[in-house]
């Protein structure tokens, strides 16, 4: 399943620098390339050392990691909801994404002028939020006009939908994002077709200076406090450091650079890992001589659903799945050794796939 995240942020907050770092394969772990679909979209493979470890044992002809698409939502400025700049085009791009990566400037630098004259990540957040909220209100109003007419005729379903839409409208009119409104699953289904922008999962990326990259600063603390009700991810990245990493030639040099800064992984890797957590995703693997491949699924999916991401026939004709947990595979070193040790299990349709499972599916169509 393709995962797509849109990067938003005001000018001069470090959004473009971060996107450009993503576009440089050197910023990633070994064998994790990046390619461009179109000028503002990049596809980057997900850093996951487990796939390399499996490949050491299997020695496949090729390794196929899973991928994530990053969309640079440029031109999102004050007035975008009314079509200012390239507002309509880029708000439409956000609508297509699974999650929003909101870059906030959390550093002082006299050489980089802020569009509003001073560094204030909460003000910047409000500017973007307001534009997205206004677009959501427009979407809700258009649907309300249709639903209200049906409700007046006595249509019970329309009346129910009208009630939910008005609840979301009142919430948004208070300057609050739709994701913060308490809503039942049934309520969310009523607005599913609208693809509300402020209902999407969001990750706030605090772009800091080098001195703050490990533990953050006062700006980061203010962001964390402001978004604590949004169930949002907040991560700390220094786009300047990521740009420096991108200039280093070898994987070893990049690791040494990170170690010197007291970092265990690059900001880019941290960002992608946070995106997976935000969207409640996990990875399972298939491992054979032809290829070792990573597959992305939703946490909680059962074996037939997981099989379906390979091919719909696998789900339709699912019989069973052979499963080896990743830790067991690493401990015993091969499928045959796991089988002999009793670490390969046969699972049926109700098996819930675990992160890192190595799987082989039996099916018949």
C-alpha positions in Angstrom: 0.0 0.0 0.0 1.4 3.4 -1.0 1.8 5.9 1.8 1.8 9.6 0.9 2.6 12.4 3.3 2.3 16.1 2.4 4.9 18.6 3.8 3.4 22.0 4.6 4.8 25.1 6.2 5.3 28.9 5.7 8.2 30.2 3.6 11.7 30.1 5.3 10.8 27.6 8.0 13.1 24.9 6.4 10.4 23.0 4.5 12.2 23.1 1.2 15.6 22.2 2.8 14.0 19.2 4.4 12.3 18.1 1.2 15.6 18.5 -0.7 17.4 16.3 1.9 14.8 13.6 1.3 15.6 13.9 -2.4 19.2 13.0 -1.8 19.9 9.3 -1.4 23.0 10.0 0.6 20.8 11.2 3.5 19.5 7.7 3.9 20.9 4.4 5.0 22.7 2.3 2.4 20.6 1.1 -0.5 17.6 3.4 0.2 17.2 5.5 -2.9 15.0 8.3 -3.8 13.3 9.2 -7.2 11.2 12.0 -8.4 7.7 11.4 -9.9 7.1 15.0 -10.7 8.7 18.3 -9.5 7.0 18.3 -6.1 6.7 14.6 -5.4 9.4 12.2 -4.3 9.4 8.5 -3.5 11.8 7.4 -0.8 12.3 3.9 0.5 11.7 3.3 4.2 14.8 2.8 6.2 14.5 -0.6 7.9 17.6 -2.5 8.9 15.6 -5.7 9.3 15.3 -6.2 5.6 19.1 -6.0 5.2 19.5 -8.5 8.1 17.1 -10.9 6.4 19.0 -10.5 3.2 22.3 -11.5 4.9 20.7 -14.9 5.7 18.7 -15.5 2.5 21.2 -13.9 0.0 18.4 -13.0 -2.5 18.8 -11.8 -6.1 17.3 -8.5 -5.0 16.0 -6.5 -2.0 12.7 -4.6 -2.3 12.0 -2.2 0.6 8.7 -0.5 1.1 8.3 3.1 0.0 6.7 6.4 1.1 5.7 9.3 -1.1 6.6 12.8 0.1 4.7 15.7 -1.5 6.1 19.2 -1.2 3.0 21.4 -0.7 4.6 24.6 -1.9 2.6 27.9 -2.0 0.5 27.3 1.0 0.2 30.9 2.3 -2.3 33.1 4.0 -5.3 33.3 1.7 -4.7 29.9 0.1 -8.2 28.7 1.0 -9.5 31.6 -1.3 -7.1 30.6 -4.1 -4.3 33.0 -3.2 -1.0 32.0 -4.8 -1.4 28.4 -5.9 -3.8 27.7 -3.1 -6.4 25.7 -4.9 -3.9 23.4 -6.6 -1.9 22.7 -3.4 -4.9 22.3 -1.1 -6.1 19.7 -3.6 -2.7 18.0 -3.3 -3.1 17.8 0.5 -6.5 16.2 0.0 -4.8 13.3 -1.7 -2.3 12.6 1.1 -2.7 10.2 4.0 -1.0 12.5 6.6 0.3 16.0 6.9 3.9 16.8 7.9 3.8 20.4 9.3 7.2 22.0 9.5 7.6 24.7 12.1 10.5 27.1 12.4 11.9 26.7 16.0 15.3 28.5 15.6 16.6 32.1 15.6 18.8 33.2 12.7 19.2 36.8 11.7 20.4 35.7 8.3 17.1 34.0 7.5 14.2 36.5 7.5 10.9 35.3 8.7 7.9 36.3 6.5 6.2 37.8 9.6 9.3 39.4 11.0 9.8 37.2 14.1 10.1 33.5 15.0 6.8 32.3 16.5 5.9 28.7 15.6 2.5 28.8 17.2 1.5 31.8 15.1 2.9 30.0 12.0 0.8 27.0 12.9 -2.3 29.1 13.2 -1.8 30.6 9.8 -1.7 27.1 8.1 -4.5 25.7 10.4 -6.8 28.6 9.5 -6.4 28.0 5.8 -7.1 24.3 6.1 -10.1 25.0 8.5 -11.6 27.5 6.0 -11.3 25.0 3.2 -13.0 22.3 5.4 -15.8 24.7 6.3 -16.4 25.3 2.6 -16.6 21.6 2.0 -19.0 21.1 4.9 -21.2 24.0 3.8 -21.6 22.6 0.3 -22.6 19.2 1.6 -25.0 20.8 4.1 -26.9 22.6 1.4 -27.6 19.2 -0.3 -28.3 17.3 2.9 -30.6 20.0 4.4 -33.0 19.8 1.5 -33.3 16.0 1.9 -33.7 16.4 5.7 -36.7 18.7 5.2 -38.5 15.9 3.3 -38.2 13.6 6.3 -35.2 11.6 5.3 -33.9 10.2 8.6 -30.4 9.5 7.2 -30.1 13.0 5.9 -31.2 14.4 9.2 -28.5 12.4 11.0 -25.9 13.5 8.5 -27.0 17.1 8.9 -26.5 16.9 12.7 -23.0 15.5 12.4 -22.0 18.1 9.8 -23.2 21.0 12.0 -21.2 19.6 14.9 -18.1 19.6 12.8 -18.9 23.1 11.4 -19.3 24.6 14.9 -16.1 23.0 16.0 -14.2 24.4 13.0 -15.7 27.9 13.5 -14.1 28.0 16.9 -10.7 27.8 15.2 -10.2 24.1 16.1 -9.1 21.3 13.9 -11.6 18.6 13.0 -9.2 15.9 14.5 -9.7 17.3 18.0 -13.5 16.9 18.0 -14.8 13.9 19.9 -16.4 11.7 17.3 -17.7 8.2 17.0 -16.8 5.9 14.1 -20.3 6.4 12.7 -19.8 10.2 12.8 -16.6 10.0 10.9 -18.3 7.9 8.2 -20.7 10.8 7.6 -17.8 13.1 6.6 -15.6 10.5 5.0 -16.4 11.6 1.5 -15.3 15.2 2.3 -11.6 14.2 3.0 -11.5 17.0 5.6 -8.0 18.4 5.7 -7.9 19.1 9.4 -9.1 15.5 10.1 -6.0 14.0 8.6 -3.3 12.8 11.0 -0.6 15.4 11.5 3.0 15.3 12.5 4.7 18.6 13.7 8.3 18.8 12.7 10.2 21.3 14.8 13.1 22.6 12.8 15.8 23.6 15.3 19.4 24.7 15.3 22.2 22.3 15.9 22.4 23.1 19.6 18.8 22.0 20.2 18.6 18.9 18.0 19.0 16.4 20.9 16.7 17.9 23.5 14.8 20.7 21.8 14.3 24.3 23.1 11.6 26.7 24.4 10.0 26.9 20.9 9.6 23.1 20.8 8.1 23.0 24.3 5.5 25.6 23.3 4.6 23.5 20.3 4.2 20.3 22.4 2.0 22.1 24.8 -0.2 23.6 22.0 -0.8 20.4 20.2 -1.2 18.0 23.2 -5.0 17.6 22.5 -4.5 16.7 18.8 -3.0 13.2 19.2 -0.2 14.4 17.0 3.4 13.3 16.6 6.0 16.0 17.4 9.6 15.4 16.3 12.7 17.5 16.4 14.9 17.8 13.3 17.6 20.2 12.2 17.2 20.7 8.4 20.7 22.3 8.4 22.2 19.1 9.9 20.3 17.0 7.4 21.7 19.1 4.6 25.2 18.5 6.0 24.6 14.7 6.2 23.5 14.8 2.5 26.9 16.0 1.5 28.8 13.1 3.1 30.0 10.4 0.7 29.8 7.2 2.7 27.3 5.5 5.0 30.1 5.2 7.6 30.8 8.9 7.5 27.2 9.7 7.9 27.0 7.4 11.0 30.1 9.0 12.5 28.7 12.4 11.9 25.4 11.5 13.7 27.3 9.9 16.6 29.4 13.1 17.1 26.1 15.0 17.5 24.7 12.4 19.9 22.1 11.2 17.5 21.2 7.6 16.8 19.6 8.2 13.4 19.1 10.9 10.9 16.1 13.2 11.0 14.8 11.8 7.8 14.8 8.3 9.2 13.1 9.6 12.4 10.5 11.4 10.3 9.6 8.3 8.3 9.4 6.1 11.4 7.1 8.7 13.0 4.9 8.7 9.9 4.5 4.9 10.2 3.5 5.3 13.9 1.2 8.2 13.1 -0.7 6.1 10.5 -0.7 2.9 12.6 1.3 1.0 10.0 3.6 -2.0 10.3 5.8 -4.0 8.0 5.9 -7.7 7.3 8.4 -9.5 5.0 8.5 -12.2 2.4 11.9 -13.9 2.0 13.1 -16.1 -0.8 16.0 -16.6 -3.1 14.4 -14.4 -5.8 13.8 -11.5 -3.4 13.5 -10.3 0.2 10.6 -7.7 0.2 9.0 -5.5 2.8 5.2 -5.0 2.7 3.3 -2.2 4.5 -0.1 -2.9 6.1 -2.3 -1.5 8.8 -1.7 -2.7 12.4 -4.4 -5.2 13.3 -4.8 -6.6 9.8 -5.5 -10.3 9.5 -3.4 -12.7 7.4 -5.8 -12.7 4.3 -5.7 -8.8 4.2 -1.9 -8.9 4.4 -1.8 -11.4 1.6 -4.0 -9.1 -0.5 -1.3 -6.4 -0.7 0.8 -8.8 -2.7 -2.1 -9.8 -5.0 -5.9 -9.8 -4.7 -5.9 -13.5 -5.6 -3.8 -14.2 -2.5 -6.6 -12.8 -0.3 -9.5 -14.2 -2.3 -8.1 -17.8 -2.3 -6.3 -17.6 1.0 -5.8 -21.0 2.7 -3.1 -20.4 5.3 0.1 -18.6 6.1 3.5 -19.9 7.2 4.8 -17.4 9.8 8.2 -16.9 11.4 8.6 -14.1 13.8 11.5 -11.8 12.9 13.5 -12.4 16.1 13.3 -16.2 15.6 14.5 -15.9 12.0 17.5 -13.9 13.2 18.2 -16.3 16.0 18.1 -19.5 13.9 19.3 -18.0 10.6 17.1 -19.7 8.0 13.6 -20.9 7.3 14.6 -24.5 7.5 16.3 -24.0 10.9 13.2 -22.3 12.2 11.0 -25.1 11.0 13.2 -27.7 12.7 13.2 -25.6 15.9 9.4 -25.4 15.9 9.4 -21.7 15.2 7.5 -21.8 12.0 3.7 -21.8 12.6 0.8 -22.4 10.3 -1.8 -19.6 10.7 -5.4 -19.3 9.4 -7.7 -16.5 8.5 -8.0 -15.1 12.0 -4.2 -14.6 12.5 -3.3 -11.0 13.2 -0.1 -10.1 11.5 2.7 -8.8 13.8 5.3 -6.2 12.9 8.4 -8.0 11.4 6.6 -11.3 10.6 8.3 -13.3 7.8 5.4 -14.8 5.9 4.7 -17.3 3.1 1.1 -17.6 1.8 -0.7 -20.7 0.6 -3.7 -19.9 -1.7 -5.9 -21.5 -4.3 -8.1 -19.6 -6.8 
